[in-house]
């Protein structure tokens, strides 16, 4: 995936990181997941919980009373935008409480954790510090990394093959009709190029809509352009295979050049400057939205996760690798928004996630990385209750649906609290791919407003969550021993 020049640059960057952090070690934690999987909410809640330190009972260093404090520190790298933690927290905790703006591009934030080591030597040397560098980036960009090993013809073939899948066929029609109408040996024309590229982007965007909820939709910047919004670097589209000579000014040759430029100027720098330097990774998965959209969406999500996983440089670190080419030695897969289900279904949600990430996780384990799966809610927006229905007791969740949410033809106003029986997850994880499974159409998911404020005796705001402490323990607990 990377060439020797990239590897040299990565090694140099790693050495620089290590020199800069010789007195205070750092841990680079990547947070990724496809659009709206819950990255922004996760990072905001994670930082808030670590800084407040009053709501993470299963995070051992905190439970053992060894965390002295955590605070945000300036970023060492001025070129990367800072994660807007303060804005996001204020959105969640403001009077009209709303969810923060989602991830649109890469950003970073540094949290410095001061702690007392549990080892005997720690007792002598006194408190220590760890810089936790949290890197937030769209999972869509990872789906670009496999492009580095594909030429334009191969990528085009893949794109057309994917578009003939029954779940995509109809959505792809307008773009394919336009593409098929082009003369094979056409000369390049900018207006036509824009038209074709826009049609291809519209097809990708429609695939992503809630009702289809498809996931594997490269090139990632077409849906999540970040700072390349409106850039000509994104005006290309796949073309049917063409044999023979392609003159320099032909449509095909120009599209091919743009594709190669996208790889060199967009994909490769992201891989080299950010992605290849991560130590730990959490992959957030919105399993419930995919289940809600049906088996095709679940299958597509599984294939996107596998593709994402093939990009990780996983393995165990030793002194040499941690200086020159750091490897991801722990990956946590997290099914987010577990507060949409009663806790009695969480175990089932974890089993389904395990099933989705199965092969990819086994591959990472084989290379020496530790992996785990968890159902969590970074910010818990619901409580639990029961209702009697036709002589049966149903376990429900209670929350305030967001304004405009619709269920059974009723539109909610953002103020009314309701009790909802979300339905049951399929008993067998493998049946999530079954188009005739008995679970199809049974699940009900609504977007809820963030929870009403809960303040502690000291006046500090407490954000409720589900299993965020278990996630933190897995991701950084061993680094604070
Ligand atoms: P991103 O695109 O990955 O950054 O996704 P966000 O973090 O912005 O989350 C997208 C949406 O998912 C939010 O606006 C919320 O509606 C919802 N969401 C995220 N995390 C949670 C959670 O823990 N509980 C609930 N109920 N909803 C959540």
Boltz pocket constraint, residues with backbone or C-beta under 6 A from the ligand:
constraints:
  - pocket:
      binder: B
      contacts: [[A, 33], [A, 34], [A, 35], [A, 36], [A, 37], [A, 38], [A, 39], [A, 40], [A, 41], [A, 42], [A, 99], [A, 100], [A, 101], [A, 102], [A, 103], [A, 336], [A, 337], [A, 338], [A, 339], [A, 340], [A, 376], [A, 377], [A, 378], [A, 379], [A, 380], [A, 381], [A, 382], [A, 447], [A, 448]]
      max_distance: 6.0
